[in-house]
Structure formats: structure tokens, C-alpha cells
């Protein structure tokens, strides 16, 4: 772990999760130092389930990050200061299949706790994958949700136990 980060209790964070995820965005990252991918996400959540502090994030099977999420026992959620908004936009509009996102953004990956996160992040959750669930359109109660899936590429939801929270 970088000397710039300190471990924090997620219950003591001042962040508003609706703002942090929905409008500030996050990077979802999985893999190892040798092979990883990251993507920008603005859907997810935090809470308590099965007596564990958890987070949820969703990844479409068409995304390059999906394969890394499937293979990895751990993943990270990284949050950044506002000046990194263009960096997050780049990571959300370019695929790791054909773009070196680190070269394109200048982000510095840090490998630790069986996953990767970024030196430039202000807040990171290191998560152990404990459950997955495929979004089933047959279970949509609000039919307006279907508008989020014009290509019928329904997300897989990942529930991660937060094993460590680090901040600057």
C-alpha cells in the first residue's frame, strides 16, 4: 500500500455515496499488476448485507472489465477528486481491449491486496467478491428500467465485502 494512503473506517467517511457514485463516478478495477482493466461506473451502492459491509457494482458482459471481474477474487472501487473527471471520462469511453488506459490517462496503478487501484485516487475500497447476480429483465417491476438496455446487454451485479478502505 502506498505511504500516501491511510486505512479508514468506512462508517466514518464524510462522502455522500449518491454523489460519489452517481455524479462524481468511480473506477471499477480487477486483475493483477501484470494484467488488469479498469472502467468508469456511475451505478452501484454501499450497505450492510449478511452482517458484512458491502458494495455493489454492475458490469455488462460486453465490457472488457467483465472478464477480469469474473476471474478475480478481489476488485477495487476508486474515487477521485474533481480534477480527474476527464480521466474518468476517458476510462469510460475507451476499451482496454484496444487502448492502453494507463498511457492515455497517466494514472499510476498500485497492486495490493490481490487487486489494483490508483495512486491518484482520494478514496479506495478493496473488495472481496462474495456474490454475483445477473440482471433479469423479467423481474423489472418498473418497465422504464428497460430503456437502459437498448442492446439487451443486461449487467451482472457484483457484491463485494469491503475488506479495506483507504483514503488520503
C-alpha positions as CSV (number, residue, x, y, z in Angstrom):
1,X,0.0,0.0,0.0
2,X,1.3,3.5,-0.9
3,X,2.5,5.6,2.0
4,X,0.1,8.3,0.9
5,X,-2.9,6.2,1.8
6,X,-4.2,5.5,5.3
7,X,-6.7,2.9,6.4
8,X,-10.1,4.3,7.2
9,X,-13.3,3.1,8.8
10,X,-16.0,3.2,6.0
11,X,-18.6,4.1,8.6
12,X,-16.6,7.3,9.4
13,X,-16.3,8.7,5.8
14,X,-17.9,12.0,5.0
15,X,-18.7,11.1,1.4
16,X,-22.3,11.0,0.2
17,X,-22.5,7.7,-1.7
18,X,-25.2,9.0,-4.1
19,X,-23.0,11.9,-5.1
20,X,-19.7,9.9,-5.1
21,X,-21.1,7.2,-7.4
22,X,-23.8,8.9,-9.4
23,X,-22.2,12.2,-10.3
24,X,-18.5,12.0,-9.4
25,X,-18.2,8.4,-10.7
26,X,-15.7,5.7,-9.8
27,X,-13.3,3.3,-11.4
28,X,-14.1,-0.4,-11.0
29,X,-10.8,-2.4,-11.4
30,X,-10.0,-6.1,-11.3
31,X,-7.0,-8.1,-12.1
32,X,-3.3,-8.3,-11.2
33,X,-0.3,-6.0,-11.6
34,X,0.5,-7.9,-14.8
35,X,-3.0,-7.9,-16.2
36,X,-5.9,-5.7,-15.2
37,X,-8.6,-3.5,-16.5
38,X,-10.5,-0.6,-15.2
39,X,-13.7,1.1,-16.2
40,X,-15.7,4.1,-15.1
41,X,-19.0,3.4,-13.4
42,X,-21.8,5.5,-12.1
43,X,-24.1,2.8,-10.8
44,X,-23.6,0.9,-7.6
45,X,-24.1,1.2,-3.9
46,X,-22.9,0.6,-0.3
47,X,-24.6,-1.0,2.6
48,X,-24.7,-4.0,5.0
49,X,-25.7,-7.5,3.9
50,X,-25.1,-10.8,5.5
51,X,-23.6,-9.0,8.5
52,X,-20.8,-7.6,6.3
53,X,-20.1,-4.1,5.0
54,X,-20.6,-4.4,1.2
55,X,-20.6,-2.6,-2.0
56,X,-22.3,-3.4,-5.3
57,X,-21.3,-2.6,-8.8
58,X,-22.5,-3.7,-12.1
59,X,-20.7,-4.6,-15.3
60,X,-22.1,-5.5,-18.7
61,X,-20.8,-8.8,-20.2
62,X,-19.8,-6.8,-23.3
63,X,-17.2,-4.7,-21.3
64,X,-13.6,-5.7,-21.3
65,X,-13.6,-5.4,-17.5
66,X,-16.2,-8.2,-17.2
67,X,-13.6,-11.0,-17.9
68,X,-11.3,-9.6,-15.2
69,X,-14.2,-9.3,-12.7
70,X,-15.1,-13.0,-13.4
71,X,-11.5,-14.3,-12.9
72,X,-10.5,-12.1,-9.9
73,X,-11.4,-12.9,-6.3
74,X,-10.9,-9.1,-5.5
75,X,-11.8,-5.8,-7.1
76,X,-11.4,-2.2,-6.2
77,X,-13.6,0.9,-6.4
78,X,-11.5,4.1,-6.7
79,X,-12.8,7.6,-6.2
80,X,-11.0,10.7,-7.4
81,X,-11.0,14.5,-6.9
82,X,-13.0,16.6,-9.4
83,X,-9.9,17.4,-11.5
84,X,-9.8,13.8,-12.6
85,X,-13.3,13.9,-14.3
86,X,-11.7,13.9,-17.8
87,X,-9.6,10.9,-16.8
88,X,-12.7,9.1,-15.7
89,X,-14.5,10.1,-18.9
90,X,-11.6,8.6,-20.9
91,X,-11.7,5.3,-19.0
92,X,-15.5,5.1,-19.6
93,X,-15.3,5.8,-23.3
94,X,-12.2,3.8,-24.3
95,X,-12.0,0.0,-24.1
96,X,-9.0,-1.7,-22.6
97,X,-9.3,-4.2,-25.5
98,X,-7.7,-1.7,-27.9
99,X,-6.5,1.2,-25.7
100,X,-3.8,1.4,-23.0
101,X,-5.8,3.4,-20.5
102,X,-2.7,4.0,-18.3
103,X,-0.9,5.6,-21.2
104,X,-4.0,7.6,-22.1
105,X,-4.6,8.9,-18.6
106,X,-1.3,8.9,-16.8
107,X,-2.8,7.0,-13.9
108,X,-0.4,5.1,-11.7
109,X,-1.6,1.6,-10.8
110,X,-0.8,0.2,-7.4
111,X,-1.0,-3.6,-6.9
112,X,-2.0,-4.6,-3.5
113,X,-4.5,-6.8,-1.6
114,X,-4.9,-9.1,-4.7
115,X,-6.2,-6.3,-6.9
116,X,-5.2,-2.9,-8.4
117,X,-6.1,0.6,-7.5
118,X,-4.6,4.0,-8.3
119,X,-2.1,6.4,-6.6
120,X,-4.1,9.4,-7.8
121,X,-7.4,8.2,-6.1
122,X,-8.6,10.0,-3.0
123,X,-10.6,7.1,-1.7
124,X,-10.4,3.3,-2.4
125,X,-12.5,0.3,-1.4
126,X,-10.8,-3.0,-1.7
127,X,-13.4,-5.7,-2.0
128,X,-13.6,-9.4,-1.9
129,X,-16.2,-10.7,-4.4
130,X,-18.8,-12.7,-2.4
131,X,-21.9,-12.9,-4.7
132,X,-22.9,-12.3,-8.3
133,X,-26.3,-11.9,-9.9
134,X,-27.4,-11.4,-13.5
135,X,-30.0,-8.7,-14.0
136,X,-33.2,-10.4,-15.2
137,X,-35.4,-8.2,-17.3
138,X,-38.4,-10.5,-16.5
139,X,-38.1,-9.2,-12.9
140,X,-38.3,-5.4,-13.8
141,X,-41.3,-4.1,-11.9
142,X,-40.9,-0.6,-13.4
143,X,-40.9,-1.1,-17.2
144,X,-39.0,2.2,-17.6
145,X,-35.8,0.4,-16.5
146,X,-35.7,-1.5,-19.8
147,X,-34.8,1.8,-21.5
148,X,-31.3,1.4,-20.0
149,X,-30.8,-1.8,-22.1
150,X,-31.5,-1.0,-25.8
151,X,-29.0,-3.7,-26.7
152,X,-30.4,-6.2,-24.2
153,X,-26.9,-6.4,-22.6
154,X,-28.0,-6.8,-19.0
155,X,-25.5,-6.2,-16.3
156,X,-24.0,-8.7,-13.9
157,X,-24.1,-7.4,-10.3
158,X,-21.1,-8.0,-8.1
159,X,-21.4,-7.8,-4.3
160,X,-18.1,-7.3,-2.6
161,X,-17.3,-7.4,1.0
162,X,-15.3,-4.3,1.9
163,X,-12.1,-5.8,3.3
164,X,-10.2,-2.5,3.4
165,X,-11.0,1.2,2.9
166,X,-8.0,3.6,2.3
167,X,-8.1,7.3,1.9
168,X,-5.7,10.3,1.7
